[in-house]
């Protein structure tokens, strides 16, 4: 266990206070945390929110979630998972009342690859459960905290998911969900041995059902994002493949009471039977001429309707961010902004956009990373018109290193302390990242 120093002074609790004086930001930008983030003081950055470094080394991919969770039980705490540049699987805990940070290492010296990001679930009991695996790893691991709502007092022994689909591609991208209406049943979704989205569920304790395929596209690897109301419904947004291999579209479906449904509520079939993309609802059609796509996030609005963000690629060097929402009768898909090209310095991953995600407490708020000048910067976009018009706020500006893959912890408003988290630093590749985790103050 590593205990970090106390938090730096908070200059703004929320992003709504963007009218602070330029001198206040100049002071913040002179701190080691700001220097580590690659931020420079200056007039253009005068109204930026204060930030600090949450983890001096850390990275994550965007298909394992939740990467960060906010929980209000006995304590108001936020838990952030990441993998360090030396391969340590870590979770940092922040107490919003005491201001204390505690960092715990679950597995030291694991495989160095940002696909191995841990995913966090707070069970109804209050235990913190963390899942992780290697990139196409031979096992899916998980550990439970000994104490409730606390990662600083030890973990139970490491356990493994005993089941996977047939095939040689192992385990990748854990996504855990707990449904209170199903007697707090735990579901786990991941990319399985057949390279397709896979799932299993607990029948009590650590007894897991046989792994089954969720979306079947033989010979391809669909990418899926997961969101839930944590009561009785799980939503999925996915592609039929990697955009490097096919002209990929975006699809949606949801689970409820044992069955899968299209967005309009028409039943597809039982969860136990794998679906094809053609059986789900097509949100974005790549064959209409707009270029291939890659899903980045899905969240539910106040009425339980899905909202999806994704990147579209007219060309591999021209990435465009999209915001799609279900209005009750149809999907409305709007382009937000050009994003630039890949964030990877080395060749091979030409479709690695900076990242566009949703505030899951209010998906009218979007967090994105786009190319401005020579590096990517983080911005917070807000709409009050369902995506027709937007207000834009800079979170970083005039940076000397790139700022990418922003997220908001599940259950935390993006305007609160730690409400926006992201990677800052150099990103040669997913196995050679030189980034740290930055947070708003």
Steps between C-alpha positions, in 0.01 A plus 500: 500500500625849413358809668522815289554849642194707597310663216616839370288803585169505313449820302170401345261224597324502165567597143224759527752728672699566186507876560786489754787742470794437270736530795338204674563276200853629459568392860345159436697456179822557691436198728678169439166335419427749224855476366472122496179531302683700237293815556636850452371814668381771265212725405336236281491259791395751766148363543589132511396288800768407749643151454736266680680172434309208649752233397857576382485202264181359353306413187181332384331373186135593433328160475533387861265683739426643744852641529387725785201485737358743755321344798292668770451263791667535835750723318503719189780335309622476143699198380723526190662201330800506265814314396842660551785511249665216696186285479361546851121459525391778736196666652515845658233592753407862576285602798301813412450597864845444648693578180715190551639282221593133534647295217503121500685263266303185419757338272858627464698463180213372288518507119575858382208577272222756545241240393558351846323784680311390812122543512328590828164403649365597843273214606175553690689380807745790468793279400723633223550235230767544234533294179800490266666279242786504256451604138359170373614368835462138613293602807254763622592594856301670772544605863262629767591755765509369856343817639186668369553803274874488566796377294756589765438214742586204284346267245370148498709254301505531123239284324446410135190481281482125430325521164558639151377443146697258287790640301853622543458872567465486876343774713497877440292804607301416818169686549319406825135589577280425802118502471310560823169379352657159432596443861825692448618258232846581366555497123843516339553580133835464322656412165530125506697212356311523170591873466130590547321676788443242773313490831450300817305560818516391861251258644609593850837572656780411259304247296494605134283377216663364186626779276280583201535721194309828506564620142610254236708605198719199413851595395463859622525681836203721583566777752236566764429769761271429795274719716235409757240656726633253762143384564359290216646611164836481321567689174757409235651711221728311263665458162516182294882504485818702539485799261834390359331187363148602391293803414362509854158638601357564850222283650290505816294254704408452863440221751208469741349204689682230307455640147673730255311781327550749218493867592128529419413222745446221248635172631802338338513184710639353822833618639613140482496509118772704326381774266642634177538875443221486239255396773572813707416865423742675264587843642756601238526346153853500363381368165307823443831662408615675818791270573567233761453564873603394850283523811634695800224517764135439588296647787133540598317829535249588773226306318715193456559568130842413354755755380806388303824671404722365224774595256443497125787476252448662158870415473741349749656840561168683530313392815156651569314480831128419503222526759196277450191495723175302496212749507236238577421416139825532304875546531626855446865497394701824484863571425659712774849584382809388315737323739827481306678172437632217712661567838745210451848617405597164348326352194240229528209657690373760256154523658602583857312827546560718806170381645141621544297391804186596689429628849290204613312712753399736217574382144422847368863558602779363279870480578730484201863519394573660164809623318567870555834606360758227546335313790158384617311707757205413728166682467160474669201550268145557627167499315156606620338426164554127462819552303384772258715773657796480736698711746869417518738539794874434493634271771859517373662746261843602375638163611851374436396132507190331365183463713281200412226250598294711742234338718263587782477248787167316498273670751694827518408826329773622265496837676616359833853437622638201307199542270728489196791257480732445206841385380773759444842440347650320202325204337732310262278189513276295726805320640729804524278765659678772699193656657363590840146547625391862535186622680300818543519658844 
